Amino acid sequence: MTSVYALAALWVGLALLATLLSIWLRIATAMSEIVVGTVAQLLIGAAFGTGLFGATVLGTDQGWLTFLSSIGAVMLTFLAGVELDPEALRKNGKEAFGIGLIGFFAPFLGCAAVARWWLGWSADASWLTGIALSTTSVAVVYAVMLELGLNRTQYGKGILAACFINDLATVLALGMMFAPFTWKTLIFVLVSIVSFAVLPWITPRFFRRFGNRPSELETKFLLLMLFGLGALALWAGSEPVLPAYVVGMILAGTVGKDHALVRRLRTLTLGFLTPFYFIRAGSFVSVPALASGFGIFLALLGAKMLAKFAGVYPMTQAFRSPRREAMYTTLLMSTGLTFGSISALYGFNHQIIDQAQYSYIIAAVIGSAVIPTLIANAFFLPHHLLPRDEADAAVAEGAAE
């Protein structure tokens, strides 16, 4: 247990460092955690090599770290779904569907074309690349929305709704093009449908009868649902984050209105779980491999950002979005992480892409999680849409400069 505690202390120390850097640099904590993970695996690995604690110094292959990272992604995705106001989705449905669908198709086709005709990759590898780089990171966007308070605004809820549509299209494309539909998939779909139908009815009644106690029954109930559906998804060859988003969305009317419960779930998720997810994601970037194939990385990252811009920005203008908000929406829709890395790992595990291609795609995915967000918050943040407390803080920071 000594090595486990030591490794846990190292990761929590990195999370604390990332939080301090985010405060100092005024960037989203998720971004600083990704960067810290990348730099940590480079510097600590170079200093100590392998062998300590079993595998690498950071221990990214440790089972308990992998589990905490996965749960961090599941919980963050669930909370993003909780913030997805069904009324806002109905009210801005056309805009959310328009931006979400073009946010998928433009990079899907554009990145696949670059991989096929510029990089000379195989047809399957190119389509897989298009899928991996078509995503918008719900985890990153929600973390940014939450930190700025935009998740409470109609604008922020609209972006989250578009993210949902974008990633739903990505999941469907991966399933239809590469994932075989088996009897396990059928069971997963049927059980999920039944669960989605029952949960909105049973959850509020269960909470009213047994909730509001120090034992935190509500949290245990939600974790049971997420773990159970997550296990079923993995058994069927899918991913646990997929049902988590839908569960969050259908419980928005119950869990989303219980602000005390949401606050406690955020404390658990952002304070403990998500640092493992973001730092681990950053640690997968091999800086030496990236340096040797930097042109390929730039080609993939540039293809994604240009395709997103070419698709999303005109769509925002079609809905008469002001320029600053349109640019901010476009840049946030250009992010990628969770589903992008899931798609790339699926392709690597099923020998659709090789290790070098996987490294380039993962680097581009993680680069898209950092670069567009930094640009968006630095130059296009819509200060007039921020809740009053966040807006006042931003004005004060500008005056101090």
C-alpha positions as CSV (number, residue, x, y, z in Angstrom):
1,M,0.0,0.0,0.0
2,T,3.0,2.3,0.4
3,S,3.4,2.7,-3.3
4,V,-0.3,3.3,-3.8
5,Y,-0.3,6.1,-1.2
6,A,2.9,7.6,-2.7
7,L,1.5,7.5,-6.2
8,A,-1.8,9.0,-5.0
9,A,0.1,11.8,-3.3
10,L,2.1,12.5,-6.5
11,W,-1.2,12.8,-8.6
12,V,-2.9,15.0,-6.1
13,G,0.2,17.1,-5.9
14,L,0.1,17.5,-9.7
15,A,-3.6,18.4,-9.5
16,L,-2.9,21.0,-6.9
17,L,-0.1,22.4,-9.1
18,A,-2.4,22.5,-12.1
19,T,-5.1,24.4,-10.1
20,L,-2.5,27.0,-9.0
21,L,-1.3,27.4,-12.6
22,S,-4.9,27.8,-13.7
23,I,-5.4,30.6,-11.2
24,W,-2.1,32.3,-12.1
25,L,-2.6,32.0,-15.9
26,R,-6.4,32.6,-15.7
27,I,-7.2,29.5,-17.8
28,A,-9.6,26.7,-17.2
29,T,-8.4,24.1,-14.7
30,A,-9.0,21.3,-17.1
31,M,-6.6,22.9,-19.6
32,S,-3.8,23.2,-17.0
33,E,-4.3,19.6,-15.8
34,I,-3.8,18.4,-19.4
35,V,-0.7,20.4,-19.8
36,V,0.7,19.4,-16.4
37,G,0.1,15.7,-17.3
38,T,2.0,16.1,-20.5
39,V,5.0,17.9,-18.9
40,A,5.0,15.5,-15.9
41,Q,5.3,12.4,-18.0
42,L,8.1,14.0,-19.9
43,L,10.1,15.4,-17.0
44,I,9.5,12.8,-14.3
45,G,9.8,10.0,-16.8
46,A,13.1,11.4,-18.0
47,A,14.4,11.8,-14.4
48,F,13.3,8.5,-13.0
49,G,12.5,6.2,-16.0
50,T,10.6,3.1,-15.3
51,G,10.5,0.6,-12.5
52,L,9.3,2.8,-9.6
53,F,5.9,1.7,-8.3
54,G,5.8,-1.2,-10.8
55,A,5.5,0.4,-14.3
56,T,6.2,4.1,-14.9
57,V,6.6,6.8,-12.3
58,L,3.2,8.3,-13.1
59,G,1.6,4.8,-13.1
60,T,-0.9,5.6,-15.8
61,D,-1.4,1.9,-16.3
62,Q,-2.4,1.2,-12.7
63,G,-5.9,-0.3,-12.5
64,W,-7.1,2.0,-9.7
65,L,-5.9,5.1,-11.6
66,T,-7.6,4.0,-14.8
67,F,-10.8,3.4,-12.8
68,L,-10.7,6.8,-11.1
69,S,-10.0,8.5,-14.5
70,S,-12.9,6.7,-16.1
71,I,-15.3,7.6,-13.3
72,G,-14.1,11.2,-13.5
73,A,-15.1,11.3,-17.2
74,V,-18.5,9.5,-16.4
75,M,-19.3,11.9,-13.6
76,L,-18.3,15.0,-15.5
77,T,-20.4,13.8,-18.5
78,F,-23.3,13.1,-16.2
79,L,-23.2,16.6,-14.7
80,A,-23.0,18.1,-18.2
81,G,-26.2,16.2,-19.0
82,V,-27.8,17.4,-15.8
83,E,-27.1,21.0,-16.9
84,L,-28.7,20.4,-20.3
85,D,-32.0,22.1,-19.7
86,P,-34.7,20.2,-21.7
87,E,-36.7,23.5,-22.0
88,A,-33.6,25.2,-23.5
89,L,-33.1,22.3,-25.9
90,R,-36.7,22.6,-27.0
91,K,-36.5,26.3,-27.4
92,N,-33.2,26.3,-29.3
93,G,-33.6,22.9,-30.8
94,K,-33.0,24.0,-34.4
95,E,-29.8,25.9,-33.5
96,A,-28.5,23.1,-31.4
97,F,-29.1,20.5,-34.1
98,G,-27.8,22.7,-36.8
99,I,-24.5,23.5,-35.0
100,G,-24.1,20.0,-33.6
101,L,-24.6,18.2,-36.9
102,I,-22.4,20.5,-39.0
103,G,-19.9,20.4,-36.1
104,F,-19.7,16.6,-36.8
105,F,-19.9,16.4,-40.6
106,A,-17.4,19.1,-41.5
107,P,-14.4,17.7,-39.5
108,F,-15.5,14.1,-40.1
109,L,-15.3,14.5,-43.9
110,G,-12.4,17.1,-43.8
111,C,-10.1,15.2,-41.5
112,A,-10.8,11.9,-43.3
113,A,-9.9,13.5,-46.6
114,V,-6.6,14.9,-45.2
115,A,-5.7,11.5,-43.7
116,R,-6.5,9.7,-47.0
117,W,-5.2,12.1,-49.7
118,W,-2.5,14.1,-47.9
119,L,-1.1,11.6,-45.4
120,G,-1.7,8.5,-47.5
121,W,-3.4,6.5,-44.8
122,S,-5.7,3.5,-45.6
123,A,-9.4,4.1,-46.1
124,D,-10.4,2.6,-42.7
125,A,-7.7,4.5,-40.9
126,S,-8.8,7.7,-42.6
127,W,-12.5,7.2,-41.7
128,L,-11.5,6.4,-38.1
129,T,-9.4,9.6,-38.0
130,G,-12.4,11.6,-39.2
131,I,-14.5,10.1,-36.5
132,A,-11.9,10.7,-33.7
133,L,-11.4,14.4,-34.8
134,S,-15.1,15.1,-35.4
135,T,-15.9,15.3,-31.7
136,T,-16.6,18.2,-29.3
137,S,-15.4,17.6,-25.8
138,V,-18.4,17.7,-23.4
139,A,-15.9,17.3,-20.5
140,V,-13.8,20.3,-21.5
141,V,-16.7,22.5,-22.6
142,Y,-18.7,21.8,-19.4
143,A,-15.6,22.4,-17.2
144,V,-15.1,25.8,-18.9
145,M,-18.8,26.6,-18.7
146,L,-18.9,25.7,-15.0
147,E,-15.8,27.6,-14.1
148,L,-17.1,30.8,-15.8
149,G,-20.7,30.3,-14.7
150,L,-21.9,30.2,-18.3
151,N,-23.6,26.8,-17.5
152,R,-26.4,28.8,-15.8
153,T,-27.0,30.9,-18.9
154,Q,-29.2,30.2,-22.0
155,Y,-26.1,30.7,-24.1
156,G,-24.1,28.1,-22.2
157,K,-27.0,25.6,-22.2
158,G,-27.2,26.0,-25.9
159,I,-23.6,25.2,-26.4
160,L,-23.9,22.1,-24.2
161,A,-26.9,21.0,-26.3
162,A,-24.9,21.4,-29.5
163,C,-22.1,19.3,-28.0
164,F,-24.6,16.6,-27.2
165,I,-25.8,16.4,-30.8
166,N,-22.2,16.5,-32.1
167,D,-21.0,13.6,-30.0
168,L,-24.2,11.6,-30.5
169,A,-23.5,11.7,-34.2
170,T,-19.9,10.7,-33.5
171,V,-21.0,7.7,-31.5
172,L,-23.5,6.6,-34.1
173,A,-20.8,6.9,-36.9
174,L,-18.3,4.8,-34.9
175,G,-21.0,2.2,-34.2
176,M,-22.3,1.9,-37.7
177,M,-18.9,2.0,-39.5
178,F,-16.7,-0.1,-37.2
179,A,-18.4,-1.6,-34.1
180,P,-20.3,-4.8,-34.8
181,F,-23.9,-5.0,-33.7
182,T,-24.1,-8.2,-31.6
183,W,-26.7,-9.7,-29.2
184,K,-24.7,-7.9,-26.4
185,T,-25.3,-4.6,-28.1
186,L,-29.0,-5.4,-28.4
187,I,-29.3,-6.2,-24.7
188,F,-27.4,-3.0,-23.8
189,V,-29.7,-0.9,-25.9
190,L,-32.9,-2.6,-24.6
191,V,-31.8,-2.3,-20.9
192,S,-30.7,1.3,-21.5
193,I,-34.1,2.2,-23.0
194,V,-36.0,0.7,-20.1
195,S,-33.7,2.5,-17.6
196,F,-34.1,5.8,-19.3
197,A,-37.9,5.3,-19.2
198,V,-38.0,4.3,-15.6
199,L,-35.5,6.6,-14.0
200,P,-37.4,9.9,-14.4
201,W,-40.4,8.3,-12.6
202,I,-38.6,6.4,-9.8
203,T,-35.8,8.8,-8.9
204,P,-37.9,11.7,-7.5
205,R,-40.1,9.4,-5.6
206,F,-37.2,7.5,-4.2
207,F,-35.4,10.7,-3.2
208,R,-38.6,12.1,-1.5
209,R,-39.1,8.9,0.5
210,F,-35.5,8.2,1.6
211,G,-33.4,11.3,0.8
212,N,-32.2,14.3,2.7
213,R,-30.2,12.3,5.2
214,P,-26.5,12.6,6.2
215,S,-25.9,9.2,4.6
216,E,-26.0,10.8,1.1
217,L,-28.5,8.2,-0.3
218,E,-29.0,10.3,-3.4
219,T,-25.3,10.1,-4.4
220,K,-25.2,6.3,-3.8
221,F,-28.3,5.8,-5.9
222,L,-26.9,7.8,-8.8
223,L,-23.5,6.1,-8.6
224,L,-25.3,2.7,-8.7
225,M,-27.1,3.7,-11.9
226,L,-24.0,5.1,-13.5
227,F,-21.8,2.1,-12.5
228,G,-24.4,-0.4,-13.6
229,L,-25.1,1.1,-17.0
230,G,-21.3,1.7,-17.4
231,A,-20.5,-1.9,-16.7
232,L,-23.2,-3.0,-19.2
233,A,-21.8,-0.6,-21.8
234,L,-18.3,-2.0,-21.5
235,W,-19.7,-5.6,-21.6
236,A,-21.4,-4.7,-24.9
237,G,-18.2,-3.2,-26.4
238,S,-19.3,0.4,-25.9
239,E,-18.2,3.1,-23.4
240,P,-19.6,4.1,-20.0
241,V,-19.7,7.8,-20.7
242,L,-22.4,7.2,-23.3
243,P,-25.3,6.3,-21.0
244,A,-24.0,8.7,-18.4
245,Y,-24.8,11.7,-20.6
246,V,-28.3,10.5,-21.3
247,V,-29.0,9.7,-17.6
248,G,-27.9,13.2,-16.7
249,M,-30.1,14.7,-19.3
250,I,-33.3,12.8,-18.4
251,L,-32.7,13.6,-14.7
252,A,-32.1,17.3,-15.3
253,G,-35.6,18.0,-14.0
254,T,-34.9,16.1,-10.7
255,V,-31.2,16.2,-9.9
256,G,-30.6,19.5,-11.8
257,K,-33.1,21.3,-9.6
258,D,-31.5,20.0,-6.4
259,H,-28.8,22.6,-6.2
260,A,-27.3,21.3,-2.9
261,L,-27.0,17.8,-4.4
262,V,-25.4,19.1,-7.6
263,R,-23.0,21.1,-5.5
264,R,-22.0,18.0,-3.6
265,L,-21.6,16.0,-6.8
266,R,-19.4,18.8,-8.2
267,T,-17.2,18.7,-5.2
268,L,-16.7,14.9,-5.6
269,T,-16.2,15.2,-9.3
270,L,-14.0,18.3,-9.8
271,G,-12.2,18.1,-6.5
272,F,-11.2,14.5,-6.7
273,L,-12.1,12.6,-9.8
274,T,-11.6,14.7,-12.9
275,P,-8.0,15.7,-12.2
276,F,-7.1,12.0,-12.7
277,Y,-8.9,12.0,-16.0
278,F,-7.4,15.2,-17.4
279,I,-3.8,14.6,-16.1
280,R,-3.9,11.1,-17.4
281,A,-5.1,12.3,-20.8
282,G,-2.2,14.7,-21.0
283,S,0.3,12.0,-20.0
284,F,-0.6,10.0,-23.1
285,V,1.1,12.6,-25.3
286,S,4.6,11.4,-26.2
287,V,6.5,14.6,-26.7
288,P,9.5,12.9,-28.5
289,A,7.1,11.1,-30.9
290,L,5.2,14.3,-31.4
291,A,8.4,16.1,-32.3
292,S,9.4,13.5,-34.8
293,G,6.0,13.7,-36.6
294,F,5.2,17.3,-35.8
295,G,4.0,18.0,-39.4
296,I,1.5,15.2,-39.2
297,F,0.2,16.5,-35.9
298,L,-0.2,20.0,-37.3
299,A,-1.9,18.7,-40.4
300,L,-4.5,16.8,-38.3
301,L,-5.0,19.6,-35.7
302,G,-5.2,22.2,-38.5
303,A,-7.7,20.1,-40.5
304,K,-10.0,19.7,-37.5
305,M,-9.9,23.4,-36.5
306,L,-10.3,24.7,-40.1
307,A,-13.1,22.2,-40.8
308,K,-14.9,23.2,-37.6
309,F,-14.5,26.9,-38.4
310,A,-15.7,26.4,-41.9
311,G,-18.8,24.5,-40.7
312,V,-19.8,26.0,-37.4
313,Y,-19.1,29.7,-37.8
314,P,-21.4,30.1,-40.9
315,M,-24.1,28.1,-39.1
316,T,-23.9,30.5,-36.1
317,Q,-24.2,33.4,-38.5
318,A,-27.3,31.7,-40.1
319,F,-28.9,31.9,-36.7
320,R,-27.8,35.6,-36.4
321,S,-25.4,35.1,-33.5
322,P,-23.2,38.2,-32.7
323,R,-19.6,37.9,-34.0
324,R,-18.0,37.5,-30.5
325,E,-20.4,34.8,-29.4
326,A,-20.2,33.1,-32.8
327,M,-16.4,32.9,-32.5
328,Y,-16.5,31.7,-28.9
329,T,-19.1,29.0,-29.9
330,T,-17.0,27.9,-32.9
331,L,-13.8,27.6,-30.8
332,L,-15.4,25.7,-28.0
333,M,-17.1,23.4,-30.6
334,S,-13.5,22.8,-31.9
335,T,-12.4,21.1,-28.7
336,G,-12.1,17.4,-28.4
337,L,-11.0,14.9,-25.7
338,T,-13.3,12.2,-24.3
339,F,-15.0,10.7,-27.4
340,G,-12.0,11.6,-29.6
341,S,-9.6,9.6,-27.4
342,I,-12.2,6.8,-27.0
343,S,-12.5,6.5,-30.8
344,A,-8.7,6.6,-31.3
345,L,-8.2,3.9,-28.7
346,Y,-11.0,1.8,-30.3
347,G,-9.2,2.0,-33.6
348,F,-5.9,1.1,-32.1
349,N,-7.2,-1.9,-30.1
350,H,-9.0,-3.2,-33.2
351,Q,-5.9,-2.7,-35.5
352,I,-7.6,-0.1,-37.6
353,I,-4.7,2.3,-37.0
354,D,-1.2,1.5,-35.9
355,Q,0.7,2.9,-32.8
356,A,2.2,5.8,-34.7
357,Q,-1.1,6.9,-36.2
358,Y,-2.7,6.5,-32.8
359,S,-0.1,8.8,-31.3
360,Y,-0.6,11.5,-33.9
361,I,-4.4,11.3,-33.5
362,I,-4.3,11.5,-29.7
363,A,-1.9,14.4,-29.8
364,A,-4.2,16.2,-32.2
365,V,-7.2,15.4,-30.0
366,I,-5.5,16.7,-26.9
367,G,-4.2,19.7,-28.8
368,S,-7.7,20.5,-29.8
369,A,-8.7,20.4,-26.1
370,V,-6.1,23.1,-25.2
371,I,-5.5,25.5,-28.1
372,P,-9.1,26.5,-29.1
373,T,-10.1,26.9,-25.4
374,L,-7.1,29.2,-24.7
375,I,-7.8,31.3,-27.8
376,A,-11.5,31.5,-26.9
377,N,-11.0,32.6,-23.3
378,A,-8.2,35.0,-24.2
379,F,-9.8,36.8,-27.1
380,F,-13.5,36.0,-27.5
381,L,-14.9,35.5,-24.1
382,P,-18.4,37.1,-24.1
383,H,-18.1,39.1,-20.9
384,H,-21.7,40.5,-21.2
385,L,-23.1,37.0,-21.0
386,L,-21.3,36.0,-17.8
387,P,-23.3,35.9,-14.5
388,R,-22.8,39.1,-12.6
389,D,-20.3,37.7,-10.1
390,E,-18.0,36.3,-12.8
391,A,-18.4,39.4,-14.9
392,D,-17.4,41.7,-12.0
393,A,-14.3,39.5,-11.4
394,A,-13.3,39.7,-15.0
395,V,-13.6,43.5,-15.0
396,A,-11.6,43.7,-11.8
397,E,-8.9,41.6,-13.3
398,G,-8.8,43.8,-16.4
399,A,-8.5,46.9,-14.3
400,A,-5.7,45.4,-12.3
401,E,-3.7,44.8,-15.5
